Amino acid sequence: MRRAEHYDVVVLGGGPAGCAAALSLADRGIERVLVVEASEYEAERVGESIPPDTRGLFSALGLLRGFVAEGHEPCLGSCSSWGSDELGYNDFVFNPHGHGWHLDRRRFDAWMADRVRAKRIELRTSCAFVDHRREDPHGIELGLRVGGHGGTSVRVRSHFVIDATGARARFARRCRARPRELDRLVVVWGYLEVPDETLVHIGRLTMLEAMEYGWWYLARLPRQRVAVALATSTAIHKARRFARAPGWLVALGETRYLLPTLLEAEARPIPGSLAVCTAPSFLLDPVVDVSPSPRWLAIGDSASGFDPISSQGIFKGLSDGLHGGRAVAAHLGGDSGALATHAARVRERFHGYVQQRAYFYGIEQRWAQAAFWRERVAASMRD
């Protein structure tokens, strides 16, 4: 039998969090790192806004200049009909970090992977985690599958595992970690294309509009595209058939601000672009395990899930990757308290998020008795 390859750290998941962790580990002198990514970075993902202070994370990772050169769409702030029939504005004019960005997620994720490879860190795509075996106190054996279903099985060994596989937390949950879920939304999103001559009508502000059944989000993306998303509850999503284009477009036609903006810009839906995903708010318990074997840390959406209203998903992933990588490097270097300190930071951040979320949903009183808004307020009180 072929002998398993050996690494100091295996990072499961090659998204922003996993790539940031690999870069952080390399900066701390951890040389034998493997990043395992199930995709080939080919799938479209809903665009996401990142705030101006993400610059600090990019700088700490040595990526700021290269990221800026990628030319993602600037985000100058937001406007929203939330708690009022009128639009309110929150711009970044006076933010010391400058503007934020609307990301082309597919291109951004692939670029992060390229930065990992440029550091001579091994990154395997079309490679998925399958299982693990507890070995001696100094190692974990992982089973991987290369090339999708029916592909080749390989085994690797590692001193430590970082789970960056997203909300499913594939490794951590196999180790009996469980999410403490606060709430769950369904997000139905699609892309529209806009002629170059009318793109100016979209502007560079994120737009939010609350409705009785949920809320809408609009953001301008590169390549003359606009991302439009509807966040609602599972029950309302099923009842109104939002997963199908007719139901989604009828609801979009009910908006007071999004629809006129899209009509003025002559935006046209891109056929086949409508997609559905869930957005749970949760904290994984625990987020780290340093028992003799296995030893692991969950980061990004594996460790905690935020409501998309926070626009913190990518920022959270990059931050967890940066600081989680440093904590793992310190742990491997003999610092017995580094991972516990990082876990406490993740828990504290989640509780801060819950308070902010409760405040934000509490602002909207126009439909205080509607099911969607009652459920959001009730969920906040359960924390």
C-alpha positions as CSV (number, residue, x, y, z in Angstrom):
1,M,0.0,0.0,0.0
2,R,1.2,3.5,-0.9
3,R,2.5,5.4,2.1
4,A,0.4,8.4,3.1
5,E,1.9,11.8,2.4
6,H,2.6,13.8,5.5
7,Y,1.8,17.5,6.2
8,D,2.0,19.8,9.1
9,V,-1.5,21.2,8.4
10,V,-4.2,20.2,6.0
11,V,-6.7,22.9,5.1
12,L,-10.1,21.5,4.0
13,G,-11.7,24.1,1.7
14,G,-10.0,26.5,-0.7
15,G,-12.3,29.5,-0.4
16,P,-11.3,32.8,1.0
17,A,-11.1,31.5,4.6
18,G,-9.0,28.4,3.7
19,C,-6.7,30.3,1.3
20,A,-6.2,33.1,3.9
21,A,-5.3,30.4,6.5
22,A,-2.8,28.8,4.2
23,L,-1.1,32.1,3.5
24,S,-1.1,33.0,7.2
25,L,0.5,29.6,8.1
26,A,3.2,30.1,5.4
27,D,4.0,33.6,6.8
28,R,4.6,32.0,10.2
29,G,7.0,29.4,8.8
30,I,4.7,26.4,8.5
31,E,6.0,24.9,5.3
32,R,4.2,21.6,4.8
33,V,0.6,22.8,4.1
34,L,-2.0,21.2,1.8
35,V,-5.2,23.0,0.7
36,V,-8.0,20.7,-0.4
37,E,-10.7,22.2,-2.7
38,A,-13.6,20.2,-4.0
39,S,-14.3,22.5,-7.0
40,E,-12.3,23.9,-9.9
41,Y,-13.5,27.5,-9.1
42,E,-15.8,27.4,-12.1
43,A,-19.2,27.9,-10.4
44,E,-20.9,31.3,-10.2
45,R,-21.5,32.5,-6.7
46,V,-23.6,35.4,-5.5
47,G,-21.7,38.7,-5.4
48,E,-20.8,40.0,-2.0
49,S,-19.9,43.4,-0.8
50,I,-16.9,43.8,1.5
51,P,-16.4,46.8,3.7
52,P,-13.5,49.4,3.5
53,D,-11.6,47.9,6.5
54,T,-11.0,44.7,4.6
55,R,-8.0,46.6,3.3
56,G,-6.3,45.9,6.6
57,L,-6.8,42.1,6.2
58,F,-5.5,42.2,2.7
59,S,-2.5,44.2,3.8
60,A,-1.7,41.7,6.7
61,L,-1.9,38.9,4.2
62,G,0.4,40.7,1.7
63,L,-2.4,40.9,-0.9
64,L,-3.6,44.5,-0.9
65,R,-1.7,45.8,-4.0
66,G,-2.6,42.7,-6.0
67,F,-6.3,42.8,-4.9
68,V,-6.7,46.5,-5.9
69,A,-5.2,45.7,-9.3
70,E,-7.9,43.1,-9.9
71,G,-10.4,46.0,-10.4
72,H,-13.4,44.7,-8.6
73,E,-16.4,47.1,-8.6
74,P,-16.0,49.9,-6.0
75,C,-18.8,50.0,-3.4
76,L,-19.3,53.6,-2.1
77,G,-21.8,52.7,0.6
78,S,-25.4,51.7,0.7
79,C,-28.9,53.1,0.4
80,S,-31.9,51.4,2.0
81,S,-35.6,51.5,2.5
82,W,-35.6,49.9,5.9
83,G,-37.9,51.1,8.7
84,S,-39.1,53.9,6.4
85,D,-40.8,54.3,3.0
86,E,-38.0,56.7,2.1
87,L,-34.4,55.8,1.1
88,G,-31.7,56.4,3.7
89,Y,-28.0,56.7,2.8
90,N,-24.9,55.4,4.5
91,D,-21.8,56.2,2.3
92,F,-18.1,55.7,2.8
93,V,-17.0,59.3,2.0
94,F,-15.5,59.9,5.4
95,N,-14.3,56.3,6.1
96,P,-10.5,56.5,6.7
97,H,-10.1,53.2,4.7
98,G,-11.8,54.6,1.6
99,H,-14.4,52.6,-0.3
100,G,-15.4,49.0,-0.2
101,W,-16.0,46.6,-3.1
102,H,-18.6,44.5,-4.8
103,L,-16.8,41.2,-5.6
104,D,-17.0,39.1,-8.7
105,R,-16.9,36.0,-6.4
106,R,-15.8,33.4,-9.0
107,R,-12.9,35.5,-10.1
108,F,-12.0,36.5,-6.5
109,D,-11.9,33.0,-5.2
110,A,-9.8,31.8,-8.2
111,W,-7.4,34.7,-7.6
112,M,-7.0,33.8,-3.9
113,A,-6.1,30.3,-5.0
114,D,-3.5,31.6,-7.4
115,R,-2.0,33.6,-4.5
116,V,-1.7,30.4,-2.5
117,R,0.1,28.6,-5.4
118,A,2.4,31.6,-5.9
119,K,3.6,31.0,-2.3
120,R,4.5,27.4,-3.3
121,I,1.7,26.1,-1.1
122,E,0.2,22.9,-2.5
123,L,-3.5,23.3,-3.5
124,R,-5.4,20.4,-5.0
125,T,-8.7,21.1,-6.8
126,S,-11.4,18.6,-7.6
127,C,-10.3,17.0,-4.3
128,A,-12.8,16.3,-1.6
129,F,-12.5,15.2,2.1
130,V,-14.1,11.7,2.6
131,D,-13.1,10.4,6.0
132,H,-10.5,10.4,8.7
133,R,-8.9,7.9,11.1
134,R,-7.4,8.7,14.5
135,E,-3.8,7.8,14.5
136,D,-1.2,8.4,17.2
137,P,-1.2,11.6,19.3
138,H,1.0,13.3,16.6
139,G,-1.1,12.8,13.5
140,I,-4.5,12.4,11.7
141,E,-5.0,10.3,8.6
142,L,-7.4,11.8,6.1
143,G,-9.1,10.1,3.2
144,L,-9.5,12.2,0.1
145,R,-11.1,11.6,-3.3
146,V,-9.6,13.2,-6.4
147,G,-11.8,13.8,-9.5
148,G,-15.3,13.6,-8.1
149,H,-17.5,10.5,-7.7
150,G,-15.6,7.5,-8.9
151,G,-12.3,9.3,-8.7
152,T,-9.1,8.2,-7.2
153,S,-8.8,7.7,-3.4
154,V,-5.7,9.0,-1.6
155,R,-4.7,9.2,2.0
156,V,-2.6,11.9,3.7
157,R,-1.5,12.5,7.3
158,S,-1.4,15.7,9.1
159,H,-0.5,17.1,12.6
160,F,-3.5,19.5,12.4
161,V,-6.7,20.0,10.3
162,I,-8.3,23.4,9.6
163,D,-11.9,23.0,8.5
164,A,-12.9,25.7,6.0
165,T,-15.6,23.6,4.2
166,G,-18.4,26.2,4.8
167,A,-21.6,25.9,6.8
168,R,-21.6,22.0,6.5
169,A,-18.3,21.9,8.5
170,R,-17.6,18.5,7.0
171,F,-14.6,17.6,9.2
172,A,-15.7,19.2,12.5
173,R,-19.1,17.6,12.4
174,R,-17.6,14.2,11.9
175,C,-15.7,15.0,15.1
176,R,-19.1,15.6,16.8
177,A,-19.1,19.4,16.7
178,R,-22.6,20.7,16.3
179,P,-24.0,24.1,15.2
180,R,-26.0,26.1,17.7
181,E,-28.5,27.7,15.3
182,L,-30.1,31.0,15.9
183,D,-32.1,31.5,12.7
184,R,-32.2,30.4,9.0
185,L,-33.0,32.4,5.9
186,V,-33.5,31.3,2.3
187,V,-31.8,33.5,-0.3
188,V,-33.0,33.4,-3.9
189,W,-30.6,35.3,-6.2
190,G,-30.0,36.0,-9.9
191,Y,-28.0,38.1,-12.3
192,L,-29.2,40.8,-14.7
193,E,-27.2,42.3,-17.5
194,V,-27.1,46.1,-18.1
195,P,-26.2,47.9,-21.4
196,D,-23.0,49.9,-21.0
197,E,-24.8,53.2,-21.9
198,T,-27.4,52.8,-19.0
199,L,-25.1,51.3,-16.4
200,V,-24.8,54.7,-14.7
201,H,-28.3,54.4,-13.4
202,I,-27.3,51.5,-11.2
203,G,-24.7,53.5,-9.3
204,R,-22.1,52.2,-6.9
205,L,-24.2,51.9,-3.8
206,T,-25.6,48.7,-2.4
207,M,-29.4,48.9,-2.3
208,L,-31.6,47.3,0.3
209,E,-35.4,47.3,0.4
210,A,-37.5,45.7,3.1
211,M,-40.8,44.1,2.2
212,E,-43.5,42.4,4.3
213,Y,-42.1,39.0,3.3
214,G,-38.4,39.7,3.6
215,W,-35.8,42.0,2.0
216,W,-34.1,42.6,-1.3
217,Y,-30.5,43.3,-2.1
218,L,-29.0,44.8,-5.3
219,A,-25.3,45.3,-6.1
220,R,-23.5,46.3,-9.3
221,L,-20.8,43.8,-10.4
222,P,-18.1,43.9,-13.1
223,R,-18.9,42.8,-16.7
224,Q,-22.0,45.0,-16.8
225,R,-23.9,42.7,-14.5
226,V,-26.1,43.3,-11.4
227,A,-26.7,40.8,-8.6
228,V,-30.2,40.9,-7.2
229,A,-31.2,38.7,-4.2
230,L,-34.3,38.1,-2.1
231,A,-33.9,36.9,1.6
232,T,-37.0,35.4,3.1
233,S,-38.1,32.5,5.4
234,T,-38.4,28.9,4.4
235,A,-42.1,28.9,4.7
236,I,-42.7,32.0,2.6
237,H,-40.2,30.9,0.0
238,K,-42.1,27.6,-0.5
239,A,-45.6,29.3,-0.4
240,R,-44.7,31.9,-3.0
241,R,-42.5,29.7,-5.2
242,F,-39.7,32.2,-5.2
243,A,-37.3,29.5,-6.5
244,R,-38.9,29.8,-9.9
245,A,-38.4,32.8,-12.1
246,P,-42.1,33.8,-12.4
247,G,-42.6,33.9,-8.7
248,W,-39.3,35.7,-8.1
249,L,-40.0,38.3,-10.8
250,V,-43.5,39.0,-9.6
251,A,-42.1,39.7,-6.1
252,L,-39.4,41.9,-7.7
253,G,-42.2,43.8,-9.4
254,E,-43.7,44.7,-6.0
255,T,-40.6,46.6,-4.9
256,R,-40.8,50.4,-4.7
257,Y,-37.1,51.2,-5.4
258,L,-35.4,48.2,-7.0
259,L,-37.7,47.7,-9.9
260,P,-37.6,51.4,-11.1
261,T,-33.8,51.3,-10.8
262,L,-33.5,48.2,-12.9
263,L,-36.1,49.4,-15.4
264,E,-34.2,52.8,-15.8
265,A,-31.0,50.9,-16.4
266,E,-32.7,48.6,-18.9
267,A,-31.5,45.6,-17.0
268,R,-32.4,42.2,-18.4
269,P,-32.5,38.9,-16.4
270,I,-29.8,36.4,-17.5
271,P,-31.7,33.2,-18.3
272,G,-30.8,30.3,-16.0
273,S,-29.0,32.4,-13.4
274,L,-31.6,32.1,-10.7
275,A,-30.3,30.1,-7.7
276,V,-31.3,29.3,-4.1
277,C,-29.2,28.9,-1.0
278,T,-29.8,28.8,2.7
279,A,-28.2,31.3,5.1
280,P,-28.2,30.0,8.7
281,S,-27.1,32.1,11.7
282,F,-25.2,29.8,14.0
283,L,-22.1,29.2,16.1
284,L,-20.3,25.9,16.0
285,D,-19.8,24.2,19.3
286,P,-16.9,23.7,19.7
287,V,-14.9,25.6,17.1
288,V,-11.6,24.0,18.1
289,D,-10.4,20.6,19.5
290,V,-6.9,20.1,20.8
291,S,-7.4,16.6,22.3
292,P,-4.6,14.2,21.4
293,S,-6.3,13.2,18.1
294,P,-7.8,14.6,16.0
295,R,-6.7,18.2,16.5
296,W,-8.7,20.7,14.4
297,L,-9.9,24.3,14.1
298,A,-13.0,25.5,12.2
299,I,-12.8,28.9,10.5
300,G,-15.0,31.1,8.3
301,D,-18.5,29.8,7.6
302,S,-17.5,26.4,9.2
303,A,-17.2,28.2,12.6
304,S,-20.1,30.6,12.4
305,G,-22.8,31.8,10.0
306,F,-24.0,35.3,9.8
307,D,-27.2,36.7,8.3
308,P,-26.4,38.1,4.8
309,I,-27.8,41.5,6.0
310,S,-24.5,41.9,7.8
311,S,-22.4,41.7,4.6
312,Q,-19.7,40.2,6.8
313,G,-19.2,36.7,5.2
314,I,-16.0,37.4,3.2
315,F,-14.6,39.7,5.8
316,K,-15.2,37.1,8.5
317,G,-13.6,34.4,6.4
318,L,-10.5,36.4,5.7
319,S,-10.2,37.4,9.3
320,D,-10.7,33.9,10.6
321,G,-8.1,32.6,8.1
322,L,-5.5,35.2,9.0
323,H,-5.9,34.9,12.8
324,G,-6.7,31.2,12.8
325,G,-3.6,30.5,10.8
326,R,-1.5,32.4,13.3
327,A,-3.1,30.6,16.2
328,V,-2.4,27.2,14.7
329,A,1.2,28.1,13.9
330,A,1.6,29.3,17.5
331,H,0.0,26.0,18.8
332,L,2.4,23.9,16.7
333,G,5.2,26.0,18.1
334,G,4.3,25.1,21.7
335,D,1.8,27.9,22.7
336,S,-0.8,25.9,24.6
337,G,-3.3,28.8,24.9
338,A,-3.3,30.2,21.4
339,L,-6.2,28.2,20.0
340,A,-8.4,28.7,23.1
341,T,-7.8,32.5,22.8
342,H,-8.8,32.3,19.1
343,A,-12.0,30.3,19.9
344,A,-12.9,32.9,22.6
345,R,-12.5,35.6,20.0
346,V,-14.9,33.8,17.6
347,R,-17.5,33.4,20.3
348,E,-17.3,37.0,21.3
349,R,-17.6,38.2,17.7
350,F,-20.7,36.0,17.2
351,H,-22.5,37.4,20.3
352,G,-21.7,40.9,19.1
353,Y,-23.2,40.0,15.7
354,V,-26.4,38.7,17.4
355,Q,-26.8,42.1,19.2
356,Q,-26.3,44.1,16.0
357,R,-28.7,41.8,14.1
358,A,-31.4,42.2,16.7
359,Y,-31.0,46.0,16.5
360,F,-31.2,46.1,12.7
361,Y,-34.3,43.9,12.4
362,G,-35.9,45.8,15.3
363,I,-35.7,49.0,13.3
364,E,-38.3,47.7,10.8
365,Q,-41.7,48.3,12.4
366,R,-43.9,48.7,9.3
367,W,-44.7,45.0,9.3
368,A,-44.0,44.2,12.9
369,Q,-46.9,41.7,13.0
370,A,-45.9,40.0,9.7
371,A,-44.6,36.4,10.1
372,F,-41.1,37.2,8.6
373,W,-40.4,40.1,10.9
374,R,-41.9,38.4,14.0
375,E,-39.7,35.4,13.4
376,R,-36.5,37.4,13.1
377,V,-37.2,39.3,16.4
378,A,-38.1,36.1,18.2
379,A,-34.9,34.4,17.0
380,S,-32.8,37.3,18.4
381,M,-34.4,36.8,21.8
382,R,-33.3,33.1,21.9
383,D,-29.5,33.9,22.1
